[in-house]
Amino acid sequence: MIRIMSIAIALIFMVAGKQALAQNGDIFDRLQKEPVSLFDSGIKRLRSSVQFAADRLSPPSDPKAQFRVFFDPETRRLIVRFDIGTSSSDITQAACWERRVAAIKETFAIGRTRYTVPISVEGRIQRRLGVMFSSEPSTDKTIVAAGQRLAELTIVEVNLRGTGATAPVSCSAPAAALQLKR
């Protein structure tokens, strides 16, 4: 009986050891077997771009801007949310829309790329979103078509809050809508 128990215990340790080795096996083999969708890849690219923008939105004297990028399955929209704290007393709807425009320009690197043909800011946003959510290589038509639809379905929201007792202000609209609302 003791011999059977010791054999059983030895088998348990051998199986557990093999499972640990399988988990600790070649990480590249495991990663290459994981499926990644264009959606997963696009969200990752968008989140990286938003993180870069959040780092640049607040002056050093203000708290660092926070962000969140997620897909809302109920509304079928991508939500990009910036929470920006400011020591300024200018916590108004107009200031919120101005910060939103700045967040969009930083997120989509507006003004950092020269195009050989004139292209609107909205067109640049659409192209950037299209590139984020497309496979490589991709045709220009595919990128533009995906970007146009994604620009309508990606909501950029800014929550502007002051350090005092001022109530926070929020503003949101589709990514390509840059007009200042007052």
N, C-alpha and C positions, 0 to 999 in steps of 0.2 A: 504494500500500500504506500509506504513512504517512497519507494523507488518510483512508482507510477506518478506520485505527486511531484517528485523532483524532475521527472521527465516532462510533465505538463508545464511546470514553471519554466523550465529551460526552453520549451517550445514557445511559450508566451513571450519570453524575452527575445528570442530569435525573431519572431514575427514583428514585435514592436521595434526591434532594431532595424529590420528591413524597411519598415514603414518610415522610420526616421531618416534612413538613407535615401529613400525615394523622395521624401520631401526636401531633403538637402541635396538632391542630385543636381545635375547640370541645369542651372537656372535658365540658360538660353534654350535648351530643349523644351522646357516647360512653357516658357514665354512664347515660343514659336508655335506652340499648339493652341494657344489661347486665341479665340476669334476677336477681332476688333472691327467694329462697324465704323462707317464714315461718321455716324453720329457721335460715337465715343471719341474719335479722333478730333472731330470739329469742336466738341465741347472742351476738350483739353486745350486745343489751340486758342479758343476764345477765352477760356479762363486764364491762360498765360498772358494774353494780351491785356485783359482787364486788370490783372495783378500789376503789370507794368504801369498801366494808367493810374491805378490807385496810388502807387508809390509817388507819382508825379503831381497829383492833384492838390495836395495840401502843402502850404509853406511850412518850413521847419518849426515855426512857433505854434502851429496848430497840431491837434492830435492827428495821427496817421489815418487816412481814409480807409475804411473797411469795405469789403466787397463780397458779393455772392453771385454765382452764375448757376442757374438750374433750369431744368425743363419742368414746366407745369403741365402734367398730363390732363388736367381738367380743361384748361383753356387751349391746350396744344400750342403753347408759346414758350420761347426761350426768354427767361427773365435775367437781366443783368442789373444788379442792385448795388448802388454805391451809398454808403453811409458816411457822410462827411461832417466832421465836427469843425467848428470855427470859433475863434475868439472874437471875430468881427460882430458888430451889433446889427449887421445887414442880413437879417434872417427874413427875407421876403420871398414872395413867389417869383419875382423877377430875378433875384439872386440865385434862386434854385434853378431856373431855366438856363441862366448863364453858366452855372457850374455843370449842368447836364451837357450843354454844348461842349464845354471844355473836356468833360469826361469822354464824350464820343470822339472828339478829335484826337485825344490821347490814345484811346482804345484802338482806333482804326488807323493810326499813324497818318492822319490827314495833314498834308503840307510837308511830308518827308520824302515824297516820291514825285519825280517829274515825269509827266506823261508827254508823249510826242504829239498827241492831239488833245484839245481841250476836253476836260471831263469834270462834271459837277461834283461837289462834295458828296451828294447823295449817291452818285454813280461810283465814287471811290469806296464808299461804305458797302455798297452792294457787291462790288468786286472783291473786297477783303473778306466779306462773309462767304461769298461763293468759293473763294480759294480755301478758306478754313474748312469748309464742309464738302470738299471734292477730293477725289482720288487723283493720283498723279500717274501718268500724264493725263491732262484733261483739256478739252477744247475750250476756247474762249466763249463759245455760245453756251456750253454747259455751265461754266462758272458764272456767267452773267445771269442766266435763267435761275440757277439756284440762289444766287445772291439777291435777285429782285424779290423772290418769294420769302427768303429768310429775313430780309430787311423789314418786310411787313410784319413778320411773326416774331421778331426779336424786340422785346420791350426794354428800353433803358430807363431805369428809375433812379432818381436821386432823392435821398433823405438828408436834408440840411438841418443841422441842429447846432445851437449855440451853447456856450458854456454857462450862460445865465439861466434865468427862469423863462426865457423866451420859448414859446411853443415851437416844436420842429415843423418844418415845411417840406412837403413832398411834391414831386412832379414826375410824370412818366409819359412816354409816347413811344411809338415805333422808332427803331434805330435811325432810319433815314430821315425822320422828321426833325429838322434842326431849327425850324423857325422858333423864335422866342415868343412864348405865350405870356401874356401879362394879365 
